[in-house]
Amino acid sequence: MDRRSFIKILGGGIAATAPATALLTACKQTSGPAESDGSSSMTMRVNPNTGDTVSLLGYGMMRLPELPDGEPQGGAETGPFDQEMINRQVDYALAHGVNYFDTAPVYCRGLSERCTGIALKRHPRKSYYIATKLSNFDTALWSLEESKNMFETSLKELQTDYIDYLLLHSTGGGGRDEQGNPLDGLETCKRRFIDNGLTDWLTEQKNAGRIRNLGFSWHGDYRAFELLLQLHDEGRYHWDFVQIELNYLDWYYANEINRSNVDAALLYAELEKRGIPAVIMEPLLGGRLANVTDNIAAELKARDPEATIASWAFRFAGTPKGVLTVLSGMTYMEHLQENVATYSPLKPVSKEEHEFLMHIAEEIFGHQEIPCTACQYCMPCPYGINIPAIFAHYNKCIREGNIKESNQDPDYRRARRAFLVGYDRSVPRLRQASQCIGCGQCTTHCPQQIRIPRELHKIDAYVEQLKRESDII
Amino acid sequence: MLRKIRIPLAAVCFLLITWLFLDFTGVAHLYVGWLAKLQFLPAILALNVVVIVGLVLLTLIFGRIYCSVICPLGVMQDIIARLHPKGKNKAGRYSYSPERRWLRYAVLVLFIIAIIAGIGSFVALLEPYSSFGRIVSNLLKPLWLSGNNVLAEIAESHDSYAFYEVPIWIRSMPTFIIAAATLLVVSVLAWLGGRTYCNTICPVGSILGLLSRWSLFRVSFDVEKCRNCSACSRACKASCIDFKNHNVDYSRCVVCGDCIDKCQFGALKYDISAIHAKAGHTTASATATSSAEATIETASSQPKAKGLEAGGDSRRAFLIGTALAATTATVAQTKRKVDGGLAEIEDKKAPERKTKLTPPGSLSARNFYQHCTGCQLCVTQCPNEVLRPSTGLLTLMQPTMSYENGFCRPECTRCSEVCPAGAIRPITKEEKSSTQIGHAVWIKKNCIVLTDGVSCGNCERHCPAGAIQMVPLHPEDELGAYVPAINESKCIGCGACEYHCPARPFSAIYVEGHETHKQV
């Protein structure tokens, strides 16, 4: 669906509840800035609810720079955070079109809102949008009173009298009841935001103009996500935006990486269906998509030698038309500059590139078997490598789920042992991939066009990575 | 009572330290590595003050409990002595013999001179814990590994990863022979006379004997109760009880408590010596019995044996010790050979290194060979088949490194963790990765880029230090052959290049050792 029809549907949906807003949106649709047109300025997206023109790059104030020596400056007000640097980076961001700043009462040891407030106060209030959250995680804060306090404190810390984007923070996460018994994500969501009347109160605040957009961010229990959308569908609440995790790995593999996750493709489709703009978090998966293994890096670079590894992830996250902004917690000026460049303007990921990134995701997730049929055409390798046996072992490990992308995987140790022990069993050490010199005599013989030395070196690099984890199998 | 406490303690210590030497998974040393560090001579060489003071105090208070509980070679002798048909004989099979003081102290003096002079092989030969280590690692471990390999075969057929196959080979023939000879000598002496070895040859026994003469707790006679029945002397495996004179030679008594249990009249007590008026004292006798002569003879025959097969070092050889071992080894070998359609791979040969390689953490070859007692613990623990005993006469049994079967992997610091003698000091992975123990040398005539005319670069690809670059053989010919260029100052000497080099039998790139390690 292109942007135009997206907004049309959106306009129709909104017309039922808020005709005035819809009118405004219709106006913006024609008069508001369209997607950047090849100039070198930041790509902007229009929020159909308020007509806000939001930069595609949003500044996540979750990983603020700290002073090198951790010494507070200018009084202990901002703790160990480098306010001077924050100011400079915020100035740079604003100067380059970034106008969405996402913070929360809990970020940066609770100082993020204050630092953000100080930095933004130096600019006209109309030149940026502030997003903050109701981070009432602690059971003690679940009462309406405490949550109201939290909202009021946010206004004070941010030195403003209204919030542009307010989120129910991390709906779907589990909590504990007053007795300390664990609660599931759905129940927690109800108790934090619905049963205590908080969302009703926030809607009132929205009507009173103290909140311009009301939305939620979601992780974890999918039933909470469903519940909140159901309330939206029933017209009880209206979500102006929803914040979800989206990146090229989570697009199809979120659920496979962790059973409790939901694939980003599905989440996004749910929002798109309702015309709710999506705010994207974790476009880089906590930096993992910027810090890929050498072979993945080589593949990305081979496709576009001039593009940074991270830029692929940002382009992917920014491409869907329903994405309002993509948040990045940019600690360093270099990250900010790089990301500004990536989105000034956005070069949308083409269909081919999308396929390519899905292939990369597959590879990162280790799902790609080597299409070796063990025809033995490549054999004998003059240096004694048992090529089909190595591929067979590798494919077997893929199929049995013994190739883990992360050593944080709960099953990692067992899988590692299975891979390494099985490797020595299937292929004697001197016939393993580490002995491949890359002479390439095999390549021409392969009817599957497998680039054998490359694949062998990739497997060898993986084995080396496994071995370096520990000297114990 | 004393005996009832000693036997379980000794059994536990013995089994655990044996396990430490047998283990190849790297798990044992995490739990029982401290047992090796408790050993007397390694602790002295490592200047491990806490252990030294602890053992000296232990001996000054309780006598030579060390020899009965902590020393695995001592416990091993007790086990062998018990296997003797008369071992459990009620009457006892030993008799009192006077101390052969001149022999004990002559050996001790020679031993100390050897330590100071840095004759590591002589030190290693006599050190009891190291003798035990060599016996277990050379003679028992192959059986242990064979057993494991049988289990691995079974596991494999059941698609289980519980056991994995490990290679079995004799790291050094001379050391293997010495281990066998030591076992023979110690066994014969234990069989014939209990703790003869400990009280005539063992330098650690002699040192502790000097201390235990003055120990606070000791076995003593209650002359009133003694009926001169000789049961105690016949039970004493240390031959140190002179029942006629009611004398106990405390320098030889290993506080086993056998005599106390044997005495029907309650005439022997183990308690604080101060309350006994008469201090234990025996006179040394110059007459050596035939068993002692035998001892000297066999002991001196060991250095002869060690020269026998000095050339056999590092030769891969499968042990055919038992039918079990033979079966496993053969099965494994045939399986590797019948890979149809595979090129033959020639075994690698160790290059001749001008300077021996010593593991990271050993600081220098000098430090290493001065401290090492040749116990083989690091050799048995090395998961990469890099460490093996060296062959030089002065450093015989003390390890060195070579890279035909593996290289010194960056994540492994196991040898530094297990070494009890301070020969390999504890080192972190980070320190290891920046410690230069040698540098790589390229042998142009072996390099397959030139001999086979193919492109390679396996050394460069595996160098963890980034010390190798592939450069054009002829600088102006960028499309021609690329050969490795070693940045010696970045090379740490891990041997990844040597191991991964496809040239055989001699690698085209090998590591030359450095006498003194340095940080890069």
Interface residues (C-beta under 8 A of the other chain):
Chain A: Q376 M379 P380 C381 P382 Y383 G384 N386 R417 A418 V421 G422 D424 R425 P428 R429 L430 R431 S434 Q435 C436 I437 G438 C439 G440 Q441 H457 K467 R468 E469 S470 D471 I472 I473
Chain B: T25 G26 V27 E156 Y161 Y164 E165 R336 D339 G341 L342 A343 E344 I345 P383 G406 R409 P410 E411 C412 T413 R414 I448 D452 V454 S455 C456 G457 N458 R461 H462 H500 P502
